[in-house]
């Protein structure tokens, strides 16, 4: 499906366009920031994968039962009007 989408000359052309748009001074800072962000993202996703249900607190593992199963949120009584203190 994506076969032949990128050819050899696309890489250098992309680099030239990026240098023209952002400048040679800003590209290393942008790449450094992107690398840091990816490292943080990777560490957080690995942390989420390592969390098993046995390691989580009981309040997170146990399902929460609703107070009323047939309550309609649209039929709640209207709130009392607010009167400013004088």
N, CA and C atoms as a LAMMPS dump frame, in Angstrom:
ITEM: TIMESTEP
0
ITEM: NUMBER OF ATOMS
258
ITEM: BOX BOUNDS ff ff ff
-5.0000000000000000e+02 5.0000000000000000e+02
-5.0000000000000000e+02 5.0000000000000000e+02
-5.0000000000000000e+02 5.0000000000000000e+02
ITEM: ATOMS id mol type element x y z
1 1 1 N 0.822 -1.193 0
2 1 2 C 0 0 0
3 1 3 C 0.865 1.255 0
4 2 1 N 1.891 1.307 0.851
5 2 2 C 2.756 2.476 0.92
6 2 3 C 4.047 2.287 0.129
7 3 1 N 4.077 1.26 -0.668
8 3 2 C 5.266 0.958 -1.449
9 3 3 C 5.519 2.072 -2.463
10 4 1 N 6.754 2.541 -2.5
11 4 2 C 7.119 3.583 -3.44
12 4 3 C 6.691 4.97 -3.007
13 5 1 N 6.234 5.113 -1.767
14 5 2 C 5.786 6.418 -1.299
15 5 3 C 6.97 7.365 -1.118
16 6 1 N 8.042 6.872 -0.522
17 6 2 C 9.234 7.687 -0.31
18 6 3 C 10.367 7.134 -1.151
19 7 1 N 11.072 8.027 -1.796
20 7 2 C 12.222 7.641 -2.596
21 7 3 C 13.467 8.248 -1.974
22 8 1 N 14.616 7.942 -2.514
23 8 2 C 15.883 8.388 -1.96
24 8 3 C 16.036 9.894 -1.87
25 9 1 N 15.509 10.624 -2.816
26 9 2 C 15.69 12.066 -2.832
27 9 3 C 14.731 12.79 -1.89
28 10 1 N 13.746 12.095 -1.325
29 10 2 C 12.809 12.745 -0.403
30 10 3 C 13.479 13.13 0.92
31 11 1 N 14.419 12.312 1.392
32 11 2 C 15.103 12.586 2.656
33 11 3 C 15.871 13.893 2.641
34 12 1 N 16.811 14.071 1.7
35 12 2 C 17.536 15.353 1.644
36 12 3 C 16.615 16.551 1.401
37 13 1 N 15.587 16.369 0.604
38 13 2 C 14.649 17.46 0.364
39 13 3 C 13.923 17.851 1.648
40 14 1 N 13.538 16.881 2.448
41 14 2 C 12.875 17.143 3.712
42 14 3 C 13.797 17.895 4.668
43 15 1 N 15.069 17.503 4.704
44 15 2 C 16.036 18.188 5.57
45 15 3 C 16.21 19.638 5.137
46 16 1 N 16.31 19.883 3.852
47 16 2 C 16.462 21.253 3.344
48 16 3 C 15.238 22.091 3.709
49 17 1 N 14.054 21.544 3.556
50 17 2 C 12.832 22.281 3.887
51 17 3 C 12.779 22.6 5.377
52 18 1 N 13.141 21.638 6.223
53 18 2 C 13.137 21.882 7.67
54 18 3 C 14.138 22.957 8.065
55 19 1 N 15.332 22.944 7.462
56 19 2 C 16.334 23.964 7.773
57 19 3 C 15.839 25.336 7.325
58 20 1 N 15.195 25.4 6.183
59 20 2 C 14.678 26.686 5.71
60 20 3 C 13.54 27.199 6.591
61 21 1 N 12.69 26.307 7.06
62 21 2 C 11.554 26.733 7.872
63 21 3 C 11.966 27.133 9.286
64 22 1 N 12.78 26.325 9.935
65 22 2 C 13.075 26.539 11.349
66 22 3 C 14.445 27.136 11.607
67 23 1 N 15.358 27.057 10.677
68 23 2 C 16.7 27.573 10.888
69 23 3 C 17.594 26.51 11.496
70 24 1 N 18.879 26.621 11.223
71 24 2 C 19.835 25.616 11.672
72 24 3 C 20.035 25.646 13.187
73 25 1 N 19.81 26.781 13.837
74 25 2 C 20.013 26.869 15.283
75 25 3 C 18.892 26.219 16.068
76 26 1 N 17.687 26.266 15.56
77 26 2 C 16.541 25.745 16.314
78 26 3 C 16.32 24.25 16.13
79 27 1 N 16.827 23.663 15.064
80 27 2 C 16.608 22.239 14.814
81 27 3 C 17.22 21.324 15.888
82 28 1 N 18.46 21.537 16.352
83 28 2 C 18.98 20.66 17.411
84 28 3 C 18.172 20.761 18.71
85 29 1 N 17.727 21.968 19.048
86 29 2 C 16.903 22.128 20.257
87 29 3 C 15.565 21.412 20.105
88 30 1 N 14.982 21.506 18.926
89 30 2 C 13.708 20.829 18.691
90 30 3 C 13.882 19.314 18.738
91 31 1 N 14.955 18.805 18.158
92 31 2 C 15.208 17.367 18.184
93 31 3 C 15.477 16.893 19.611
94 32 1 N 16.195 17.691 20.384
95 32 2 C 16.476 17.336 21.777
96 32 3 C 15.182 17.287 22.585
97 33 1 N 14.325 18.271 22.394
98 33 2 C 13.043 18.291 23.094
99 33 3 C 12.149 17.133 22.694
100 34 1 N 12.158 16.797 21.418
101 34 2 C 11.37 15.661 20.952
102 34 3 C 11.896 14.36 21.553
103 35 1 N 13.202 14.22 21.628
104 35 2 C 13.796 13.025 22.23
105 35 3 C 13.433 12.893 23.697
106 36 1 N 13.47 13.997 24.435
107 36 2 C 13.084 13.964 25.853
108 36 3 C 11.623 13.571 26.008
109 37 1 N 10.785 14.142 25.181
110 37 2 C 9.352 13.83 25.258
111 37 3 C 9.099 12.354 24.977
112 38 1 N 9.775 11.812 23.981
113 38 2 C 9.596 10.399 23.657
114 38 3 C 10.1 9.499 24.777
115 39 1 N 11.223 9.874 25.425
116 39 2 C 11.716 9.079 26.554
117 39 3 C 10.729 9.092 27.707
118 40 1 N 10.165 10.252 28.011
119 40 2 C 9.175 10.353 29.089
120 40 3 C 7.943 9.529 28.753
121 41 1 N 7.468 9.64 27.514
122 41 2 C 6.294 8.883 27.086
123 41 3 C 6.544 7.382 27.194
124 42 1 N 7.719 6.943 26.763
125 42 2 C 8.059 5.528 26.822
126 42 3 C 8.109 5.042 28.264
127 43 1 N 8.704 5.825 29.151
128 43 2 C 8.787 5.435 30.561
129 43 3 C 7.4 5.339 31.185
130 44 1 N 6.518 6.275 30.854
131 44 2 C 5.164 6.255 31.414
132 44 3 C 4.354 5.071 30.888
133 45 1 N 4.48 4.759 29.601
134 45 2 C 3.719 3.631 29.072
135 45 3 C 4.246 2.31 29.619
136 46 1 N 5.556 2.207 29.838
137 46 2 C 6.095 0.992 30.453
138 46 3 C 5.614 0.875 31.891
139 47 1 N 5.496 2.006 32.584
140 47 2 C 4.977 1.995 33.944
141 47 3 C 3.532 1.544 33.989
142 48 1 N 2.751 1.947 33.012
143 48 2 C 1.349 1.525 32.969
144 48 3 C 1.233 0.036 32.665
145 49 1 N 2.102 -0.468 31.802
146 49 2 C 2.058 -1.89 31.461
147 49 3 C 2.464 -2.754 32.644
148 50 1 N 3.392 -2.256 33.47
149 50 2 C 3.87 -3.065 34.578
150 50 3 C 2.874 -3.083 35.733
151 51 1 N 1.947 -2.133 35.766
152 51 2 C 0.936 -2.123 36.824
153 51 3 C -0.047 -3.261 36.593
154 52 1 N -0.11 -4.167 37.543
155 52 2 C -1.092 -5.238 37.447
156 52 3 C -2.194 -4.969 38.461
157 53 1 N -3.363 -5.571 38.312
158 53 2 C -4.453 -5.324 39.257
159 53 3 C -4.085 -5.654 40.7
160 54 1 N -3.156 -6.584 40.929
161 54 2 C -2.779 -6.92 42.297
162 54 3 C -1.962 -5.81 42.941
163 55 1 N -1.337 -4.944 42.141
164 55 2 C -0.538 -3.856 42.679
165 55 3 C -1.352 -2.596 42.923
166 56 1 N -2.529 -2.513 42.374
167 56 2 C -3.353 -1.326 42.531
168 56 3 C -4.086 -1.36 43.864
169 57 1 N -4.43 -0.194 44.412
170 57 2 C -5.201 -0.168 45.648
171 57 3 C -6.571 -0.802 45.451
172 58 1 N -7.158 -1.277 46.551
173 58 2 C -8.447 -1.971 46.474
174 58 3 C -9.542 -1.056 45.949
175 59 1 N -9.464 0.232 46.228
176 59 2 C -10.508 1.141 45.767
177 59 3 C -10.514 1.273 44.254
178 60 1 N -9.367 1.026 43.611
179 60 2 C -9.302 1.113 42.158
180 60 3 C -9.778 -0.189 41.53
181 61 1 N -9.488 -1.319 42.162
182 61 2 C -9.8 -2.615 41.59
183 61 3 C -11.279 -2.947 41.728
184 62 1 N -11.886 -2.645 42.876
185 62 2 C -13.281 -2.996 43.101
186 62 3 C -14.194 -2.084 42.284
187 63 1 N -15.189 -2.645 41.639
188 63 2 C -16.102 -1.805 40.864
189 63 3 C -16.968 -0.945 41.783
190 64 1 N -17.281 0.234 41.322
191 64 2 C -18.117 1.151 42.087
192 64 3 C -19.56 0.954 41.65
193 65 1 N -20.441 0.734 42.609
194 65 2 C -21.855 0.565 42.287
195 65 3 C -22.554 1.912 42.388
196 66 1 N -23.413 2.239 41.445
197 66 2 C -24.118 3.519 41.502
198 66 3 C -25.116 3.536 42.656
199 67 1 N -25.426 4.74 43.151
200 67 2 C -26.378 4.876 44.245
201 67 3 C -27.779 4.465 43.821
202 68 1 N -28.177 4.869 42.655
203 68 2 C -29.498 4.536 42.155
204 68 3 C -29.37 4.131 40.699
205 69 1 N -29.922 2.982 40.348
206 69 2 C -29.767 2.502 38.983
207 69 3 C -30.811 3.08 38.035
208 70 1 N -31.921 3.598 38.569
209 70 2 C -32.974 4.097 37.683
210 70 3 C -33.126 5.613 37.76
211 71 1 N -32.146 6.317 38.283
212 71 2 C -32.232 7.775 38.376
213 71 3 C -31.97 8.393 37.008
214 72 1 N -32.788 9.325 36.647
215 72 2 C -32.632 10.05 35.392
216 72 3 C -32.01 11.398 35.719
217 73 1 N -30.822 11.708 35.194
218 73 2 C -30.174 12.968 35.55
219 73 3 C -30.953 14.187 35.076
220 74 1 N -31.813 14.024 34.083
221 74 2 C -32.576 15.163 33.593
222 74 3 C -33.798 15.45 34.456
223 75 1 N -34.214 14.494 35.265
224 75 2 C -35.407 14.709 36.079
225 75 3 C -35.062 15.093 37.511
226 76 1 N -33.844 15.558 37.748
227 76 2 C -33.451 15.986 39.09
228 76 3 C -34.221 17.251 39.452
229 77 1 N -34.52 17.452 40.732
230 77 2 C -35.242 18.657 41.133
231 77 3 C -34.395 19.889 40.868
232 78 1 N -35.026 21.003 40.544
233 78 2 C -34.26 22.214 40.257
234 78 3 C -33.564 22.726 41.513
235 79 1 N -32.432 23.322 41.311
236 79 2 C -31.683 23.883 42.437
237 79 3 C -32.354 25.142 42.943
238 80 1 N -32.172 25.425 44.231
239 80 2 C -32.732 26.629 44.82
240 80 3 C -32.046 27.84 44.219
241 81 1 N -32.789 28.915 43.98
242 81 2 C -32.167 30.111 43.417
243 81 3 C -31.185 30.718 44.415
244 82 1 N -30.104 31.238 43.889
245 82 2 C -29.079 31.84 44.718
246 82 3 C -29.427 33.294 45.002
247 83 1 N -29.44 33.656 46.271
248 83 2 C -29.713 35.036 46.637
249 83 3 C -28.431 35.622 47.215
250 84 1 N -27.955 36.725 46.673
251 84 2 C -26.728 37.316 47.188
252 84 3 C -26.942 37.883 48.601
253 85 1 N -25.903 37.755 49.411
254 85 2 C -25.972 38.299 50.764
255 85 3 C -25.845 39.82 50.703
256 86 1 N -26.685 40.507 51.471
257 86 2 C -26.646 41.966 51.444
258 86 3 C -25.929 42.532 52.628
